[in-house]
């Protein structure tokens, strides 16, 4: 039995994430009988959601998470959305990959 792991998991449940997710994404579901038993609510965001909702709405989402990453079949790739600018970080990462001779295969 991993006592330290259980303790860390228990503490993580009390960090406010779950309640905040229900507050931000559970609007209108408060009267649903399942609402109380659902630990957290996260929508399956797509790239279009970030453009359609506008900056004010997505700013609310980023109160809950700093970074949103998911495989996006709709975009045939990976959706990466961040509340901070990542261009320089990604460019640096790509440069290191080139220096190490790592090549990302292109699909046909």
N, C-alpha and C positions, 0 to 999 in steps of 0.2 A: 504494500500500500504506500503510495506516494503522498505523505502527509503535507510536505511543502507545496506540492502541486495542487492539492485540494484547497489548501489555505489561500494560495494565489488565485485560484478560480473563484473562491468565495469572495475575496476582496474585490476582484474584478467586477463581480455582479453588483457591487455597491458603489461603483464609481459615477453613477448618474447617467451613463450612456443609455441604458434601457428606457428609463423614464423620459429622457429628452427625445429619444427616437419616437416614442409614442406621442409625445406632445407635438413634434414637428410633422410627422407623417401619418398620424392616426386621427386627424381632425374629421369629425363626423362619424367616427366609429365608437365613440364613448358609450353609446347605448346598446351596442352589439353585445350579446351575452358572452361572446368569446373574448372580448376586449381585455377583461381583467386577467385572464389566463395566458394571454400572449405576452411573453417577456419583452419583446422589442418589435419594432416595425421598421423595415427598410424597403423602399421601393426598388424595383429592378430598373434602374435608370439607364437610358440610352443616350447616345450623343445628341440626338435631336432635342431631348428634354432640356439640356443645358442651353440650347439656343432659343427654344420656344418659350421657356419660362422667364427668361431675362435675368439680369444681374441681381435684382433685389431678391427674387425667389431662390436662386442658387446660392446666394450669400447665406440664407437661412440653412440650407443643406450643409454648408461648410461650417456651421456652428457645431455640427455633430461630428463631422469627419474632416480631416485635412486633405485627404487624398482618396479618390474613388478609382478603383481599378477593377475591370472585369473584361472577360472575353466577350466580344461583341460580334456575333454572327451577322447582324444587320450591317455592320461596317466592314465585315470580313477582316477583322483585326482585333486589336485590344483598345478599349476605351480607357484613357488616362485623363482624369480631371483633377485639378489641384487648386487650392485657394492661393497658393504662392506660385510665382513664376518658376518654371522648371527648364526653360530653354537651355540655360548655361549648364545645368546639371546633366541634362541629356546629351548635349554636345560633348561635354567632357567624357561621359561614359562611352559614347560612340568613338571618340578619338582613342581612348584606351583600348577599346576592342580592336580597332584597326592596328594599333601598335603591337598588339598580341597576335595579330594575324587571324582573328576571329571573323568569320564571314556569316552573315545572316542569309540563308537561302531565300531566293525569290520564288514565289509561286508562279506557275504558268497558267 
